[in-house]
Structures are given as structure tokens and as C-alpha cells.
Amino acid sequence: MIKRTVCTIGFVLMLGWVGTALAQGNATSTLTITTTAFAAGGEIPKKYTCDGPDMSPALSWTGLPANTQALALIADDPDAPSGTWTHWVVWDIPLKAMGLGENMLKAKTLPDGTRQGMTDFRKVGYGGPCPPPGKAHRYFFRLYAVDTKIDLPAGARRQELEEAMKGHVLAKAEVMGTYGR
């Protein structure tokens, strides 16, 4: 009798967990970000760097959590000599967009409403890898799904975006590439 009761309680607890996961939309949604520009962990081609045309790579994603209200992207280099260097700050990406195209316009606000912020190059829009000679650096492209609208003016800095997202990140995904000179 005790064994049957323990099994029944375990089964009920498991059903409750599965039901909660399904209600929250977490059972099947795992945020992922990918690019066809380079292999994950691989070398970033010159065309996406300061040694080439410096165009942004195409990025795509899947698995947005059910309660996502806004998307943001930050690209950075944690290996920069002066500390983490911000290469791209993007938010207000339309939820129906399943990615960003190659060679995004370097404007504060894009035609679809996407906003871009100031990088550590003191410019708006994508600024590709441009490390000093030596060991290759890592470049992370991080996508954030947040549960609230991001109320920032175009041209804002990374710190302002991170503050606006604080406590609201539902999921985060990243893809990393390397580049050296």
C-alpha cells in the first residue's frame, strides 16, 4: 500500500511539472541563434571585419519563449585589451522576424522599427572584428528574449539596454566566432 501511494504521488508530481512547463511554453521552446556566415566557434570571414567591407553577418533564431515581448542583440569581444568591446547593440527587432539579414543598414532606426545603439567604435550599427595583431579574439553574438517592451531611444548605449532588460530576460542564446590578425 505504501509503495503504491509513493508511486502515485510521484506520478502526480511529474504530471504537475509537465503541465506547468507546457503552460509556460518551455517544454518545446529553446532559444537558439545561428549564422551561415561562419561555423559556431569557427573563424569569421574577413568580409565581416574591418579588414573587409565590415558588413554584419546574417543571423537567424528559433524557439522564442511564449511571453516574449521584445528581442535584443549584443555582439562583443571579451578579449579586447581594454576589456569587453561592444561591436553591435540592437533592440526592438520585430517578433515576427526570425533573424537579421546580412549587411544591415548602419542607421539608428531601420525601416522595420529595429533600433541600433552606439558601439565602442562610437558609431551606430555593426562594427566588425578589428583586433590588434596577435592571438585570435572571440566574438559573441547574444540574442535576448525579454518579457517587456524596451523603451529606449535609438542610439542608446549597451549599458542602457542591459539596464532596461534587467529582470526581464526570458531566454538568451549565443553564437561565437573567432578572428585574429
N, CA and C atoms as an extended XYZ file, in Angstrom:
543
Properties=species:S:1:pos:R:3:atomname:S:1:resname:S:1:resid:I:1 pbc="F F F"
N         0.819       -1.204        0.000 N   MET     1
C         0.000        0.000        0.000 CA  MET     1
C         0.864        1.270        0.000 C   MET     1
N         1.908        1.278        0.822 N   ILE     2
C         2.780        2.443        0.901 CA  ILE     2
C         3.499        2.641       -0.432 C   ILE     2
N         3.965        1.535       -1.043 N   LYS     3
C         4.677        1.625       -2.316 CA  LYS     3
C         3.781        2.232       -3.390 C   LYS     3
N         2.509        1.810       -3.439 N   ARG     4
C         1.561        2.335       -4.422 CA  ARG     4
C         1.303        3.823       -4.185 C   ARG     4
N         1.199        4.242       -2.926 N   THR     5
C         0.956        5.648       -2.597 CA  THR     5
C         2.135        6.506       -3.031 C   THR     5
N         3.373        6.033       -2.773 N   VAL     6
C         4.564        6.776       -3.162 CA  VAL     6
C         4.625        6.912       -4.678 C   VAL     6
N         4.329        5.828       -5.396 N   CYS     7
C         4.323        5.870       -6.864 CA  CYS     7
C         3.267        6.841       -7.379 C   CYS     7
N         2.097        6.820       -6.775 N   THR     8
C         1.019        7.719       -7.192 CA  THR     8
C         1.410        9.173       -6.952 C   THR     8
N         1.988        9.467       -5.803 N   ILE     9
C         2.421       10.842       -5.501 CA  ILE     9
C         3.477       11.277       -6.507 C   ILE     9
N         4.453       10.403       -6.793 N   GLY    10
C         5.490       10.730       -7.773 CA  GLY    10
C         4.897       11.005       -9.143 C   GLY    10
N         3.925       10.211       -9.568 N   PHE    11
C         3.287       10.390      -10.868 CA  PHE    11
C         2.526       11.727      -10.918 C   PHE    11
N         1.821       12.039       -9.863 N   VAL    12
C         1.069       13.296       -9.804 CA  VAL    12
C         2.026       14.484       -9.837 C   VAL    12
N         3.133       14.412       -9.101 N   LEU    13
C         4.118       15.496       -9.129 CA  LEU    13
C         4.705       15.658      -10.526 C   LEU    13
N         5.000       14.547      -11.202 N   MET    14
C         5.549       14.609      -12.550 CA  MET    14
C         4.539       15.246      -13.504 C   MET    14
N         3.274       14.862      -13.402 N   LEU    15
C         2.246       15.461      -14.251 CA  LEU    15
C         2.124       16.956      -14.000 C   LEU    15
N         2.224       17.372      -12.753 N   GLY    16
C         2.165       18.799      -12.427 CA  GLY    16
C         3.316       19.560      -13.045 C   GLY    16
N         4.520       18.984      -13.001 N   TRP    17
C         5.687       19.638      -13.602 CA  TRP    17
C         5.522       19.746      -15.113 C   TRP    17
N         5.091       18.675      -15.766 N   VAL    18
C         4.895       18.702      -17.220 CA  VAL    18
C         3.826       19.717      -17.581 C   VAL    18
N         2.733       19.752      -16.830 N   GLY    19
C         1.658       20.713      -17.100 CA  GLY    19
C         2.130       22.146      -16.949 C   GLY    19
N         2.930       22.405      -15.923 N   THR    20
C         3.467       23.753      -15.719 CA  THR    20
C         4.393       24.139      -16.862 C   THR    20
N         5.262       23.224      -17.282 N   ALA    21
C         6.181       23.508      -18.386 CA  ALA    21
C         5.411       23.789      -19.668 C   ALA    21
N         4.375       23.020      -19.928 N   LEU    22
C         3.574       23.251      -21.133 CA  LEU    22
C         2.846       24.584      -21.062 C   LEU    22
N         2.313       24.928      -19.895 N   ALA    23
C         1.590       26.194      -19.748 CA  ALA    23
C         2.514       27.384      -19.944 C   ALA    23
N         3.769       27.253      -19.533 N   GLN    24
C         4.714       28.349      -19.679 CA  GLN    24
C         5.365       28.371      -21.050 C   GLN    24
N         5.099       27.369      -21.858 N   GLY    25
C         5.675       27.327      -23.194 CA  GLY    25
C         7.132       26.909      -23.195 C   GLY    25
N         7.612       26.320      -22.114 N   ASN    26
C         9.025       25.962      -22.023 CA  ASN    26
C         9.311       24.535      -22.451 C   ASN    26
N         8.303       23.717      -22.619 N   ALA    27
C         8.548       22.314      -22.915 CA  ALA    27
C         9.173       22.128      -24.292 C   ALA    27
N         8.822       22.956      -25.244 N   THR    28
C         9.352       22.762      -26.583 CA  THR    28
C        10.137       23.955      -27.104 C   THR    28
N        10.192       25.061      -26.375 N   SER    29
C        10.907       26.219      -26.916 CA  SER    29
C        12.251       26.400      -26.221 C   SER    29
N        13.287       26.291      -27.004 N   THR    30
C        14.630       26.573      -26.548 CA  THR    30
C        15.202       27.575      -27.525 C   THR    30
N        15.521       28.761      -27.037 N   LEU    31
C        16.033       29.813      -27.896 CA  LEU    31
C        17.411       29.429      -28.432 C   LEU    31
N        17.562       29.510      -29.743 N   THR    32
C        18.845       29.252      -30.384 CA  THR    32
C        19.112       30.347      -31.407 C   THR    32
N        20.384       30.666      -31.612 N   ILE    33
C        20.790       31.627      -32.630 CA  ILE    33
C        21.886       30.970      -33.464 C   ILE    33
N        21.786       31.142      -34.767 N   THR    34
C        22.760       30.558      -35.678 CA  THR    34
C        23.118       31.565      -36.765 C   THR    34
N        24.174       31.238      -37.501 N   THR    35
C        24.576       32.045      -38.643 CA  THR    35
C        25.127       31.129      -39.722 C   THR    35
N        24.912       31.521      -40.962 N   THR    36
C        25.516       30.795      -42.075 CA  THR    36
C        26.841       31.448      -42.465 C   THR    36
N        27.194       32.556      -41.828 N   ALA    37
C        28.407       33.308      -42.157 CA  ALA    37
C        29.679       32.588      -41.703 C   ALA    37
N        29.581       31.830      -40.601 N   PHE    38
C        30.734       31.097      -40.079 CA  PHE    38
C        30.216       29.968      -39.197 C   PHE    38
N        31.044       28.952      -39.027 N   ALA    39
C        30.686       27.842      -38.146 CA  ALA    39
C        30.774       28.304      -36.694 C   ALA    39
N        29.886       27.805      -35.859 N   ALA    40
C        29.944       28.142      -34.438 CA  ALA    40
C        31.330       27.787      -33.903 C   ALA    40
N        31.997       28.770      -33.325 N   GLY    41
C        33.348       28.581      -32.821 CA  GLY    41
C        34.426       28.704      -33.882 C   GLY    41
N        34.009       28.903      -35.137 N   GLY    42
C        34.952       28.985      -36.246 CA  GLY    42
C        35.389       30.408      -36.547 C   GLY    42
N        36.233       30.516      -37.563 N   GLU    43
C        36.776       31.815      -37.942 CA  GLU    43
C        35.752       32.650      -38.700 C   GLU    43
N        35.659       33.906      -38.334 N   ILE    44
C        34.760       34.856      -39.001 CA  ILE    44
C        35.457       35.326      -40.281 C   ILE    44
N        34.805       35.210      -41.436 N   PRO    45
C        35.417       35.650      -42.695 CA  PRO    45
C        35.699       37.161      -42.701 C   PRO    45
N        36.736       37.555      -43.435 N   LYS    46
C        37.177       38.956      -43.478 CA  LYS    46
C        36.075       39.922      -43.888 C   LYS    46
N        35.128       39.486      -44.718 N   LYS    47
C        34.108       40.438      -45.170 CA  LYS    47
C        33.251       40.975      -44.025 C   LYS    47
N        33.283       40.293      -42.872 N   TYR    48
C        32.519       40.744      -41.701 CA  TYR    48
C        33.410       41.489      -40.701 C   TYR    48
N        34.596       41.904      -41.142 N   THR    49
C        35.574       42.542      -40.255 CA  THR    49
C        36.041       43.879      -40.827 C   THR    49
N        36.869       44.582      -40.047 N   CYS    50
C        37.432       45.849      -40.513 CA  CYS    50
C        38.467       45.641      -41.612 C   CYS    50
N        38.893       44.410      -41.828 N   ASP    51
C        39.831       44.100      -42.906 CA  ASP    51
C        39.116       43.836      -44.223 C   ASP    51
N        37.817       43.909      -44.215 N   GLY    52
C        36.975       43.725      -45.402 CA  GLY    52
C        35.934       44.821      -45.439 C   GLY    52
N        34.786       44.549      -46.070 N   PRO    53
C        33.729       45.569      -46.156 CA  PRO    53
C        33.030       45.874      -44.816 C   PRO    53
N        33.331       45.079      -43.767 N   ASP    54
C        32.775       45.325      -42.429 CA  ASP    54
C        31.249       45.243      -42.409 C   ASP    54
N        30.722       44.239      -43.091 N   MET    55
C        29.263       44.050      -43.096 CA  MET    55
C        28.853       43.086      -41.993 C   MET    55
N        27.654       43.282      -41.483 N   SER    56
C        27.148       42.405      -40.435 CA  SER    56
C        26.792       41.038      -41.030 C   SER    56
N        27.027       39.972      -40.252 N   PRO    57
C        26.650       38.646      -40.732 CA  PRO    57
C        25.146       38.429      -40.574 C   PRO    57
N        24.586       37.578      -41.424 N   ALA    58
C        23.188       37.189      -41.265 CA  ALA    58
C        23.078       36.301      -40.027 C   ALA    58
N        22.048       36.526      -39.235 N   LEU    59
C        21.786       35.730      -38.041 CA  LEU    59
C        20.343       35.253      -38.094 C   LEU    59
N        20.085       34.072      -37.583 N   SER    60
C        18.697       33.595      -37.510 CA  SER    60
C        18.486       32.908      -36.166 C   SER    60
N        17.222       32.831      -35.765 N   TRP    61
C        16.914       32.225      -34.472 CA  TRP    61
C        15.595       31.482      -34.518 C   TRP    61
N        15.455       30.607      -33.526 N   THR    62
C        14.229       29.839      -33.335 CA  THR    62
C        13.990       29.694      -31.840 C   THR    62
N        12.770       29.309      -31.482 N   GLY    63
C        12.452       28.970      -30.107 CA  GLY    63
C        12.178       30.122      -29.175 C   GLY    63
N        11.528       31.187      -29.673 N   LEU    64
C        11.191       32.304      -28.779 CA  LEU    64
C        10.221       31.827      -27.705 C   LEU    64
N        10.463       32.170      -26.443 N   PRO    65
C         9.509       31.826      -25.390 CA  PRO    65
C         8.147       32.482      -25.661 C   PRO    65
N         7.102       31.851      -25.189 N   ALA    66
C         5.729       32.297      -25.445 CA  ALA    66
C         5.452       33.740      -25.014 C   ALA    66
N         6.043       34.195      -23.933 N   ASN    67
C         5.743       35.532      -23.404 CA  ASN    67
C         6.699       36.613      -23.892 C   ASN    67
N         7.441       36.335      -24.946 N   THR    68
C         8.403       37.311      -25.453 CA  THR    68
C         7.685       38.554      -25.964 C   THR    68
N         8.124       39.714      -25.476 N   GLN    69
C         7.572       40.997      -25.900 CA  GLN    69
C         8.572       41.797      -26.738 C   GLN    69
N         9.862       41.461      -26.617 N   ALA    70
C        10.891       42.203      -27.344 CA  ALA    70
C        12.124       41.330      -27.519 C   ALA    70
N        12.905       41.673      -28.551 N   LEU    71
C        14.167       40.992      -28.830 CA  LEU    71
C        15.293       42.015      -28.856 C   LEU    71
N        16.442       41.615      -28.367 N   ALA    72
C        17.623       42.473      -28.396 CA  ALA    72
C        18.832       41.610      -28.719 C   ALA    72
N        19.862       42.245      -29.282 N   LEU    73
C        21.084       41.545      -29.624 CA  LEU    73
C        22.277       42.412      -29.240 C   LEU    73
N        23.271       41.783      -28.645 N   ILE    74
C        24.523       42.457      -28.319 CA  ILE    74
C        25.652       41.588      -28.851 C   ILE    74
N        26.569       42.196      -29.595 N   ALA    75
C        27.764       41.495      -30.065 CA  ALA    75
C        28.974       42.149      -29.417 C   ALA    75
N        29.884       41.320      -28.890 N   ASP    76
C        31.047       41.880      -28.227 CA  ASP    76
C        32.267       40.976      -28.316 C   ASP    76
N        33.398       41.545      -27.913 N   ASP    77
C        34.699       40.884      -27.880 CA  ASP    77
C        35.216       40.967      -26.452 C   ASP    77
N        35.137       39.860      -25.686 N   PRO    78
C        35.627       39.908      -24.307 CA  PRO    78
C        37.150       39.852      -24.202 C   PRO    78
N        37.835       39.637      -25.331 N   ASP    79
C        39.291       39.508      -25.318 CA  ASP    79
C        40.021       40.806      -25.670 C   ASP    79
N        39.293       41.888      -25.848 N   ALA    80
C        39.915       43.167      -26.207 CA  ALA    80
C        40.867       43.619      -25.096 C   ALA    80
N        41.983       44.246      -25.467 N   PRO    81
C        42.977       44.666      -24.465 CA  PRO    81
C        42.419       45.590      -23.380 C   PRO    81
N        41.455       46.430      -23.729 N   SER    82
C        40.914       47.383      -22.755 CA  SER    82
C        39.685       46.857      -22.017 C   SER    82
N        39.362       45.568      -22.196 N   GLY    83
C        38.162       44.990      -21.594 CA  GLY    83
C        37.145       44.700      -22.686 C   GLY    83
N        36.005       44.177      -22.320 N   THR    84
C        34.997       43.797      -23.311 CA  THR    84
C        34.657       44.977      -24.211 C   THR    84
N        34.723       44.734      -25.520 N   TRP    85
C        34.485       45.758      -26.540 CA  TRP    85
C        33.163       45.456      -27.220 C   TRP    85
N        32.251       46.421      -27.229 N   THR    86
C        30.928       46.241      -27.822 CA  THR    86
C        30.969       46.564      -29.310 C   THR    86
N        30.543       45.594      -30.117 N   HIS    87
C        30.561       45.711      -31.578 CA  HIS    87
C        29.188       45.978      -32.195 C   HIS    87
N        28.113       45.674      -31.451 N   TRP    88
C        26.779       45.863      -32.028 CA  TRP    88
C        25.758       45.857      -30.909 C   TRP    88
N        24.808       46.775      -30.965 N   VAL    89
C        23.727       46.878      -29.987 CA  VAL    89
C        22.435       47.072      -30.783 C   VAL    89
N        21.500       46.128      -30.637 N   VAL    90
C        20.264       46.138      -31.435 CA  VAL    90
C        19.078       45.770      -30.542 C   VAL    90
N        17.946       46.449      -30.720 N   TRP    91
C        16.722       46.093      -29.990 CA  TRP    91
C        15.512       46.520      -30.814 C   TRP    91
N        14.345       46.217      -30.279 N   ASP    92
C        13.068       46.439      -30.990 CA  ASP    92
C        13.026       45.684      -32.316 C   ASP    92
N        13.689       44.548      -32.363 N   ILE    93
C        13.632       43.677      -33.540 CA  ILE    93
C        12.214       43.099      -33.569 C   ILE    93
N        11.497       43.221      -34.684 N   PRO    94
C        10.128       42.699      -34.732 CA  PRO    94
C        10.083       41.212      -34.359 C   PRO    94
N         9.104       40.828      -33.554 N   LEU    95
C         8.985       39.439      -33.112 CA  LEU    95
C         8.771       38.480      -34.276 C   LEU    95
N         8.140       38.957      -35.343 N   LYS    96
C         7.901       38.069      -36.490 CA  LYS    96
C         9.184       37.827      -37.291 C   LYS    96
N        10.194       38.670      -37.080 N   ALA    97
C        11.480       38.477      -37.762 CA  ALA    97
C        12.166       37.278      -37.131 C   ALA    97
N        12.608       36.383      -37.933 N   MET    98
C        13.302       35.210      -37.413 CA  MET    98
C        14.807       35.330      -37.648 C   MET    98
N        15.255       36.585      -37.804 N   GLY    99
C        16.678       36.814      -37.976 CA  GLY    99
C        16.964       38.226      -38.438 C   GLY    99
N        18.243       38.488      -38.622 N   LEU   100
C        18.720       39.753      -39.171 CA  LEU   100
C        19.492       39.417      -40.440 C   LEU   100
N        19.253       40.166      -41.490 N   GLY   101
C        19.926       39.911      -42.759 CA  GLY   101
C        21.371       40.372      -42.753 C   GLY   101
N        22.102       39.899      -43.726 N   GLU   102
C        23.491       40.312      -43.896 CA  GLU   102
C        23.559       41.783      -44.289 C   GLU   102
N        24.612       42.452      -43.826 N   ASN   103
C        24.890       43.841      -44.196 CA  ASN   103
C        23.756       44.794      -43.814 C   ASN   103
N        23.363       44.727      -42.534 N   MET   104
C        22.305       45.612      -42.031 CA  MET   104
C        22.738       47.071      -42.162 C   MET   104
N        21.778       47.900      -42.470 N   LEU   105
C        21.991       49.338      -42.579 CA  LEU   105
C        22.567       49.866      -41.261 C   LEU   105
N        23.499       50.798      -41.333 N   LYS   106
C        24.093       51.383      -40.119 CA  LYS   106
C        23.358       52.680      -39.808 C   LYS   106
N        22.125       52.514      -39.340 N   ALA   107
C        21.256       53.650      -39.023 CA  ALA   107
C        20.655       53.423      -37.639 C   ALA   107
N        20.314       54.506      -36.957 N   LYS   108
C        19.724       54.387      -35.626 CA  LYS   108
C        18.415       53.612      -35.649 C   LYS   108
N        17.564       53.883      -36.622 N   THR   109
C        16.290       53.179      -36.747 CA  THR   109
C        16.166       52.633      -38.158 C   THR   109
N        15.847       51.359      -38.260 N   LEU   110
C        15.693       50.704      -39.554 CA  LEU   110
C        14.240       50.784      -40.005 C   LEU   110
N        13.967       50.567      -41.283 N   PRO   111
C        12.588       50.681      -41.791 CA  PRO   111
C        11.555       49.824      -41.050 C   PRO   111
N        11.964       48.668      -40.512 N   ASP   112
C        11.014       47.803      -39.803 CA  ASP   112
C        10.855       48.169      -38.327 C   ASP   112
N        11.514       49.250      -37.883 N   GLY   113
C        11.411       49.700      -36.491 CA  GLY   113
C        12.546       49.232      -35.598 C   GLY   113
N        13.382       48.347      -36.096 N   THR   114
C        14.540       47.901      -35.328 CA  THR   114
C        15.416       49.112      -34.996 C   THR   114
N        15.893       49.155      -33.752 N   ARG   115
C        16.751       50.261      -33.327 CA  ARG   115
C        18.161       49.742      -33.066 C   ARG   115
N        19.133       50.604      -33.357 N   GLN   116
C        20.523       50.261      -33.109 CA  GLN   116
C        21.151       51.319      -32.216 C   GLN   116
N        22.109       50.857      -31.423 N   GLY   117
C        22.759       51.753      -30.490 CA  GLY   117
C        24.208       52.009      -30.827 C   GLY   117
N        24.815       52.772      -29.964 N   MET   118
C        26.205       53.191      -30.102 CA  MET   118
C        27.132       52.047      -29.687 C   MET   118
N        28.143       51.785      -30.515 N   THR   119
C        29.151       50.770      -30.202 CA  THR   119
C        30.351       51.441      -29.529 C   THR   119
N        31.328       50.621      -29.163 N   ASP   120
C        32.545       51.192      -28.593 CA  ASP   120
C        33.429       51.838      -29.653 C   ASP   120
N        33.046       51.718      -30.926 N   PHE   121
C        33.710       52.456      -32.003 CA  PHE   121
C        33.162       53.886      -32.082 C   PHE   121
N        32.173       54.189      -31.220 N   ARG   122
C        31.476       55.479      -31.187 CA  ARG   122
C        30.674       55.706      -32.463 C   ARG   122
N        30.123       54.597      -32.994 N   LYS   123
C        29.292       54.641      -34.195 CA  LYS   123
C        28.055       53.803      -33.955 C   LYS   123
N        27.010       54.105      -34.705 N   VAL   124
C        25.776       53.329      -34.645 CA  VAL   124
C        25.850       52.220      -35.683 C   VAL   124
N        25.343       51.046      -35.325 N   GLY   125
C        25.327       49.918      -36.249 CA  GLY   125
C        26.501       48.992      -36.011 C   GLY   125
N        26.560       47.970      -36.811 N   TYR   126
C        27.569       46.934      -36.675 CA  TYR   126
C        28.975       47.461      -36.938 C   TYR   126
N        29.888       47.079      -36.079 N   GLY   127
C        31.312       47.332      -36.264 CA  GLY   127
C        32.009       45.996      -36.082 C   GLY   127
N        32.559       45.451      -37.138 N   GLY   128
C        33.108       44.101      -37.120 CA  GLY   128
C        34.394       43.950      -36.343 C   GLY   128
N        34.830       42.693      -36.215 N   PRO   129
C        36.086       42.405      -35.533 CA  PRO   129
C        37.242       43.209      -36.119 C   PRO   129
N        38.081       43.723      -35.227 N   CYS   130
C        39.221       44.545      -35.644 CA  CYS   130
C        40.292       44.473      -34.545 C   CYS   130
N        40.711       43.231      -34.200 N   PRO   131
C        41.636       43.087      -33.076 CA  PRO   131
C        43.055       43.523      -33.426 C   PRO   131
N        43.849       43.823      -32.410 N   PRO   132
C        45.256       44.107      -32.681 CA  PRO   132
C        45.946       42.805      -33.109 C   PRO   132
N        47.111       42.904      -33.740 N   PRO   133
C        47.834       41.689      -34.129 CA  PRO   133
C        48.098       40.800      -32.906 C   PRO   133
N        48.059       39.495      -33.142 N   GLY   134
C        48.295       38.555      -32.052 CA  GLY   134
C        47.291       37.432      -32.066 C   GLY   134
N        47.021       36.933      -30.907 N   LYS   135
C        46.101       35.815      -30.734 CA  LYS   135
C        44.688       36.197      -31.190 C   LYS   135
N        43.990       35.249      -31.816 N   ALA   136
C        42.606       35.480      -32.252 CA  ALA   136
C        41.713       35.816      -31.052 C   ALA   136
N        40.750       36.674      -31.299 N   HIS   137
C        39.765       37.046      -30.273 CA  HIS   137
C        38.463       36.293      -30.523 C   HIS   137
N        37.636       36.200      -29.473 N   ARG   138
C        36.305       35.594      -29.569 CA  ARG   138
C        35.267       36.707      -29.710 C   ARG   138
N        34.299       36.472      -30.581 N   TYR   139
C        33.228       37.446      -30.809 CA  TYR   139
C        31.900       36.740      -30.573 C   TYR   139
N        31.163       37.242      -29.577 N   PHE   140
C        29.884       36.647      -29.191 CA  PHE   140
C        28.730       37.477      -29.730 C   PHE   140
N        27.764       36.814      -30.312 N   PHE   141
C        26.509       37.420      -30.764 CA  PHE   141
C        25.439       36.831      -29.855 C   PHE   141
N        24.903       37.658      -28.944 N   ARG   142
C        23.932       37.174      -27.953 CA  ARG   142
C        22.551       37.764      -28.226 C   ARG   142
N        21.588       36.867      -28.322 N   LEU   143
C        20.195       37.254      -28.531 CA  LEU   143
C        19.449       37.117      -27.214 C   LEU   143
N        18.643       38.124      -26.887 N   TYR   144
C        17.857       38.126      -25.656 CA  TYR   144
C        16.377       38.217      -25.994 C   TYR   144
N        15.576       37.336      -25.391 N   ALA   145
C        14.119       37.427      -25.455 CA  ALA   145
C        13.675       37.991      -24.112 C   ALA   145
N        12.951       39.122      -24.136 N   VAL   146
C        12.541       39.768      -22.896 CA  VAL   146
C        11.019       39.872      -22.815 C   VAL   146
N        10.521       39.979      -21.582 N   ASP   147
C         9.079       39.951      -21.350 CA  ASP   147
C         8.433       41.329      -21.278 C   ASP   147
N         9.127       42.347      -21.753 N   THR   148
C         8.574       43.704      -21.743 CA  THR   148
C         9.113       44.468      -22.949 C   THR   148
N         8.431       45.508      -23.328 N   LYS   149
C         8.925       46.374      -24.399 CA  LYS   149
C        10.161       47.117      -23.891 C   LYS   149
N        11.075       47.398      -24.785 N   ILE   150
C        12.292       48.118      -24.417 CA  ILE   150
C        12.114       49.570      -24.831 C   ILE   150
N        11.987       50.415      -23.831 N   ASP   151
C        11.714       51.826      -24.078 CA  ASP   151
C        13.009       52.632      -24.032 C   ASP   151
N        13.745       52.568      -25.133 N   LEU   152
C        14.994       53.327      -25.238 CA  LEU   152
C        15.022       54.071      -26.557 C   LEU   152
N        15.607       55.245      -26.578 N   PRO   153
C        15.745       55.958      -27.857 CA  PRO   153
C        16.829       55.297      -28.707 C   PRO   153
N        16.659       55.340      -30.016 N   ALA   154
C        17.681       54.842      -30.923 CA  ALA   154
C        18.993       55.550      -30.622 C   ALA   154
N        20.099       54.824      -30.733 N   GLY   155
C        21.401       55.406      -30.446 CA  GLY   155
C        21.873       55.190      -29.015 C   GLY   155
N        21.030       54.540      -28.183 N   ALA   156
C        21.410       54.291      -26.791 CA  ALA   156
C        22.642       53.381      -26.734 C   ALA   156
N        23.275       53.356      -25.588 N   ARG   157
C        24.480       52.537      -25.387 CA  ARG   157
C        24.126       51.184      -24.773 C   ARG   157
N        25.053       50.277      -24.846 N   ARG   158
C        24.869       48.917      -24.323 CA  ARG   158
C        24.409       48.920      -22.865 C   ARG   158
N        25.041       49.740      -22.030 N   GLN   159
C        24.714       49.770      -20.613 CA  GLN   159
C        23.238       50.129      -20.400 C   GLN   159
N        22.732       51.039      -21.204 N   GLU   160
C        21.321       51.429      -21.089 CA  GLU   160
C        20.411       50.271      -21.489 C   GLU   160
N        20.779       49.543      -22.540 N   LEU   161
C        19.991       48.386      -22.963 CA  LEU   161
C        20.007       47.309      -21.887 C   LEU   161
N        21.170       47.015      -21.344 N   GLU   162
C        21.254       45.996      -20.298 CA  GLU   162
C        20.426       46.388      -19.076 C   GLU   162
N        20.437       47.668      -18.719 N   GLU   163
C        19.634       48.131      -17.588 CA  GLU   163
C        18.141       47.979      -17.886 C   GLU   163
N        17.735       48.294      -19.103 N   ALA   164
C        16.320       48.170      -19.493 CA  ALA   164
C        15.858       46.710      -19.492 C   ALA   164
N        16.768       45.783      -19.762 N   MET   165
C        16.417       44.353      -19.804 CA  MET   165
C        16.516       43.675      -18.441 C   MET   165
N        17.172       44.319      -17.482 N   LYS   166
C        17.426       43.713      -16.170 CA  LYS   166
C        16.124       43.199      -15.547 C   LYS   166
N        16.130       41.921      -15.177 N   GLY   167
C        14.965       41.296      -14.552 CA  GLY   167
C        13.873       40.886      -15.536 C   GLY   167
N        14.104       41.086      -16.835 N   HIS   168
C        13.072       40.786      -17.835 CA  HIS   168
C        13.505       39.762      -18.880 C   HIS   168
N        14.703       39.216      -18.765 N   VAL   169
C        15.195       38.267      -19.764 CA  VAL   169
C        14.545       36.898      -19.550 C   VAL   169
N        13.810       36.458      -20.555 N   LEU   170
C        13.178       35.138      -20.523 CA  LEU   170
C        14.143       34.055      -20.987 C   LEU   170
N        14.947       34.380      -21.991 N   ALA   171
C        15.893       33.416      -22.553 CA  ALA   171
C        17.013       34.165      -23.251 C   ALA   171
N        18.160       33.494      -23.351 N   LYS   172
C        19.326       34.069      -24.013 CA  LYS   172
C        19.982       32.959      -24.823 C   LYS   172
N        20.453       33.318      -26.020 N   ALA   173
C        21.180       32.365      -26.860 CA  ALA   173
C        22.388       33.080      -27.434 C   ALA   173
N        23.414       32.324      -27.759 N   GLU   174
C        24.606       32.963      -28.320 CA  GLU   174
C        25.270       32.067      -29.349 C   GLU   174
N        25.963       32.725      -30.251 N   VAL   175
C        26.843       32.056      -31.192 CA  VAL   175
C        28.155       32.833      -31.169 C   VAL   175
N        29.271       32.104      -31.259 N   MET   176
C        30.587       32.727      -31.133 CA  MET   176
C        31.432       32.364      -32.332 C   MET   176
N        32.184       33.365      -32.810 N   GLY   177
C        33.168       33.147      -33.859 CA  GLY   177
C        34.473       33.786      -33.433 C   GLY   177
N        35.553       33.451      -34.132 N   THR   178
C        36.861       33.999      -33.783 CA  THR   178
C        37.452       34.766      -34.966 C   THR   178
N        38.344       35.689      -34.632 N   TYR   179
C        39.061       36.412      -35.679 CA  TYR   179
C        40.382       36.921      -35.110 C   TYR   179
N        41.434       36.752      -35.882 N   GLY   180
C        42.755       37.231      -35.488 CA  GLY   180
C        43.476       37.846      -36.671 C   GLY   180
N        44.490       38.633      -36.367 N   ARG   181
C        45.268       39.309      -37.415 CA  ARG   181
C        46.748       39.053      -37.200 C   ARG   181
